[in-house]
Every structure is written in C-alpha cells, then in structure tokens.
C-alpha cells in the first residue's frame, strides 16, 4: 500500500527521517502543484534502499544518468545505455561502467553529487507538493551510480544551504522550547560548528531563546539549527519545565504556649466538678 500526503502537512525533512528510521525501500514521488491547482507538474523521483537514497531523477525512462554522462563528454549517452543493457540487470549502471574501465570512482562521486545531492536539495524549498511513497517499486539500476547516502545526511546538507525557510516556518521549534538528546553518546553524523554548539545544550534545561543569546546568534538561526538536529533524529523538542517554588508552610505554635493554658483549664474543670459532686452527696 502506497503512502500519500502533502508537504504542507508532512515536511520533506520529516518524511526523509521517517523513511530512514523505518529502513524503507521504494520510490518517493513528488508532484509540485501547478499555479491553478488543477493539475500537476514538475515531477521528481527519489529511490530509497533500506532508508538510504540511491538515485534521483525527474523522469522514469531510466535514461537520466546516461544523459548526464553524455553531457559531460565522458561517454556517449547511447553508448552508456548500450553498455547498461549488456550488464547484469541487478547491477547499478555506474558500477558496470567503472568495472569496465569506462568511468572512474571520482566521476561516479561527481555524478552522485549532481544527481542526488544537488537535485534533491532544491526540493526542500517546495512550499507544497503531493507525495507518494511506493514500497513495491523496483530499484532503477540504470539510474544508479552504485553510491548511496543516508536520507538524514542529505537532509542536513540540504537544510544547511536552504535560503528560503518560508515553507518550513511553521515547523520550527518554539523559542521557549528546549531540545533534548534522544541518542546515546555523541552523534555519528558530521555536524558543523554551530550544530555542535547547539548539541552541547541538548539537555532540555535551557530555552532556544536563551541559547541564541549565549551563542550570540539570531533566534531564527538557532531555531533552524534545532530543526536540523530534530529531523536528523538526534534531538527532540521539549517544553521547558518551570520550577515553581512552594510557599513555606507556617511554623506550628510552640508547645510551651499551649500547655499552661490547657493545664489551667484542666485543673479548674476538675475543682468545680469535685465541688459539684460534694454538694450532691
């Protein structure tokens, strides 16, 4: 069964985190809505294998990677496709071309960066789009370089260079909230300097507003950094607990002040009682 929704309800960063945490395999399709909202346009396709991104394209004919190779003059597009047809159908075309000495490892890395990192990163600026994840879609070996990247790693890279955050404005943590680590030890991801600085405060005891003041950074920037760490699965947003000091309880009256009065009352009561009884005899 396919999972569908809109990015206005479930941000792409959150979607990537879900797919990685669930070790999902399949095809994520993004369809940007047209201006008149009556039809779709600018389809984008991202393939996952056990939570890692293995390929991306804006077409489904599996000619995208071959076209990129031809554009760079490394190998003709038709030659690349012909080679792919002679290879094992379960082997990524990139590895096939490397094994035959037609492409180098560095060229594959550049292809993966252009195909996945650069192409996917632009999608985080989408204000809204319809998405569908099909876990039954086959892997596109003719579009695959053989390289892959964790979905959250791509998310971090994308959000670091994102300039227009308007699409994610309502997803940012509240200024009065804190962040708390949800992992053991230190993050395995490669964090930049400001991300490490915020990570040191991930104990749930200080608000983002106070962190911004201590780091001398704009509050909005600190909220964006916190969002990156949240979607990377490193921290969670938590309400800052305000400690309320209880009013001191009134001290009890000293026992000495009550004893004499109680004693006098007791003796007087007994004296009168004895006199009353004698009069009755």
C-alpha positions in Angstrom: 0.0 0.0 0.0 1.4 3.4 -1.0 1.7 6.3 1.5 0.5 9.6 0.2 0.1 13.2 1.5 1.1 16.8 1.1 4.4 18.5 2.1 2.3 21.2 3.8 1.3 18.6 6.4 4.4 16.4 6.4 7.7 18.3 5.6 10.2 16.6 3.3 12.8 16.6 6.1 10.3 14.7 8.3 9.5 12.3 5.5 13.2 11.5 4.9 13.7 10.9 8.6 10.7 8.5 8.6 11.9 6.6 5.6 15.4 6.2 7.1 14.3 5.2 10.6 12.0 2.6 9.0 14.7 1.3 6.7 12.2 1.8 3.8 12.9 0.6 0.2 10.9 2.0 -2.7 10.1 5.1 -4.8 9.2 8.6 -3.4 7.4 10.7 -6.0 6.9 14.4 -5.5 4.5 16.3 -7.7 4.5 20.1 -7.5 1.1 21.6 -7.8 0.5 24.0 -10.8 -0.4 27.6 -10.3 -4.1 26.9 -11.0 -4.1 23.9 -8.6 -5.9 21.9 -11.2 -3.1 19.7 -12.5 0.4 18.6 -11.5 3.8 19.5 -12.9 7.5 19.1 -12.2 7.5 15.5 -11.0 10.6 14.4 -9.1 11.5 10.8 -8.2 13.8 9.6 -5.4 14.6 6.0 -4.8 15.4 4.5 -1.4 17.1 1.3 -0.5 16.8 0.4 3.3 16.5 4.1 4.2 19.4 5.3 2.0 18.9 7.4 -1.1 20.4 5.5 -4.1 19.1 7.6 -7.1 17.1 10.6 -8.1 15.6 11.8 -11.4 12.8 13.9 -13.0 12.0 11.1 -15.4 11.0 7.5 -15.3 12.6 6.2 -18.5 15.8 5.4 -16.7 17.8 7.5 -19.2 18.6 10.3 -16.8 22.0 9.1 -15.6 23.2 8.1 -19.1 22.1 11.6 -20.3 24.3 13.2 -17.5 27.3 11.1 -18.5 26.8 12.1 -22.2 26.5 15.8 -21.2 29.9 15.7 -19.6 31.5 14.1 -22.6 32.8 11.1 -20.6 30.8 8.6 -22.7 28.0 9.0 -25.3 24.5 8.6 -23.9 23.6 5.9 -26.4 26.9 4.1 -25.6 26.2 4.2 -21.9 22.7 2.8 -22.4 24.0 0.1 -24.7 26.6 -0.9 -22.1 23.9 -1.0 -19.4 21.8 -3.3 -21.5 24.6 -5.9 -21.7 25.2 -5.8 -17.9 23.6 -7.7 -15.1 20.1 -6.3 -14.6 20.7 -6.2 -10.9 23.9 -4.2 -11.1 23.9 -0.4 -11.0 25.0 1.1 -14.3 27.6 3.2 -12.6 29.4 0.1 -11.2 29.2 -1.6 -14.5 30.8 1.3 -16.3 33.5 1.5 -13.6 34.3 -2.2 -13.7 34.8 -1.9 -17.5 37.2 1.0 -17.0 34.8 3.5 -18.7 34.3 5.6 -15.6 36.5 6.4 -12.6 35.4 6.4 -8.9 35.8 10.2 -8.8 33.5 10.5 -11.8 30.9 8.4 -10.1 31.1 10.6 -7.0 30.6 13.7 -9.1 27.6 12.0 -10.8 26.0 11.0 -7.5 26.6 14.5 -6.1 24.9 16.1 -9.1 22.1 13.6 -9.4 21.2 13.2 -5.8 22.7 15.9 -3.5 22.3 18.9 -5.8 18.9 17.8 -7.3 17.3 16.7 -4.1 18.5 19.7 -2.0 16.5 22.1 -4.2 13.3 20.2 -3.3 13.4 21.3 0.3 12.3 24.8 -0.8 9.0 23.5 -2.1 6.1 25.2 -0.3 3.7 22.4 -1.2 3.6 19.3 -3.2 1.8 16.0 -3.3 3.9 13.0 -2.4 3.6 9.2 -2.7 5.9 6.5 -1.4 5.5 3.2 -3.2 7.3 0.4 -1.3 6.7 -2.0 -4.2 8.5 0.0 -6.9 11.7 -1.8 -8.2 15.1 -0.2 -7.9 16.2 1.7 -11.1 19.6 0.1 -11.7 20.0 2.0 -15.0 19.8 5.3 -12.9 22.1 4.2 -10.1 25.7 5.1 -9.7 26.3 2.4 -7.1 26.7 5.0 -4.4 24.2 6.0 -1.7 23.7 8.3 1.2 21.6 8.2 4.4 18.4 10.2 4.0 19.1 12.3 7.1 22.6 13.1 5.7 21.0 14.5 2.6 18.6 16.4 4.8 21.3 18.1 6.8 23.2 19.1 3.6 20.0 20.5 2.1 18.9 22.5 5.1 22.4 24.0 5.6 22.2 25.7 2.3 18.5 26.4 2.2 17.9 30.2 1.9 14.2 30.4 1.9 12.7 28.8 5.0 9.2 30.1 4.5 7.9 26.6 3.6 9.2 25.3 7.0 8.3 28.4 9.1 5.5 26.6 11.0 7.7 23.5 11.6 10.4 25.3 13.5 10.7 24.7 17.3 9.2 27.3 19.6 11.6 29.9 21.0 10.5 29.0 24.6 11.1 25.3 24.0 14.3 23.3 24.8 15.9 20.4 22.9 17.0 17.1 24.5 19.2 14.4 23.1 17.5 11.1 22.1 20.6 9.2 21.4 23.4 7.6 23.5 26.8 9.2 23.2 27.7 11.7 20.5 26.2 12.0 17.0 27.7 9.8 14.3 26.7 12.4 11.6 29.2 15.1 10.6 27.9 18.2 12.3 29.2 21.7 11.6 30.4 24.1 14.2 27.0 25.7 15.1 25.3 22.4 15.2 27.9 21.1 17.7 27.4 24.2 19.8 23.6 23.7 19.9 24.2 20.0 20.6 26.0 20.9 23.8 22.8 22.5 25.1 20.6 19.5 24.3 19.8 18.7 27.9 16.3 20.1 28.0 17.2 22.7 30.6 17.5 25.9 28.6 15.3 27.5 26.0 16.3 28.2 22.4 15.8 31.9 23.1 18.4 31.8 25.9 20.7 29.6 23.7 20.6 32.2 21.0 21.7 34.9 23.5 24.5 32.8 24.8 25.8 31.9 21.3 25.2 35.5 20.1 23.2 34.2 17.1 19.8 35.3 15.7 17.0 33.4 17.3 15.6 32.3 13.9 19.0 30.8 13.0 19.1 28.8 16.3 15.5 27.5 15.6 16.7 26.4 12.1 19.7 24.6 13.6 17.5 22.9 16.1 15.1 21.8 13.4 18.0 20.2 11.5 19.0 18.2 14.6 15.4 17.2 15.2 15.0 15.9 11.6 18.3 14.2 11.8 17.0 12.1 14.7 19.4 13.5 17.2 17.2 15.6 19.5 13.6 16.3 20.2 11.8 19.5 21.1 10.6 19.5 24.7 8.7 22.1 26.7 10.9 23.9 29.2 9.8 23.0 32.7 9.4 25.9 35.0 10.3 25.2 38.6 7.7 26.7 40.9 9.0 27.5 44.4 6.4 26.4 47.0 5.3 28.9 49.7 6.8 27.9 53.1 4.4 26.3 55.5 3.6 28.3 58.6 5.5 27.2 61.6 3.4 25.5 64.4 3.0 27.3 67.6 5.5 26.4 70.3 4.1 23.7 72.6 5.0 25.7 75.7 2.4 28.4 74.9 -0.4 25.8 74.8 0.5 23.6 77.7 0.0 26.0 80.6 -3.4 27.2 79.3 -4.5 23.7 78.7 -3.3 22.7 82.2 -5.1 25.6 84.0 -8.3 24.7 82.2 -8.0 21.1 83.2 -7.4 21.9 87.0 -10.3 24.4 87.1 -12.6 22.0 85.5 -11.7 19.2 87.9 -12.1 21.5 91.0 -15.5 22.6 90.0 -16.5 19.1 89.2 -15.4 17.9 92.7 -17.4 20.7 94.4 -20.5 19.9 92.4 -20.3 16.3 93.3 -19.8 17.0 97.1 -22.9 19.3 97.1 -24.9 16.4 95.6 -23.9 13.9 98.3 
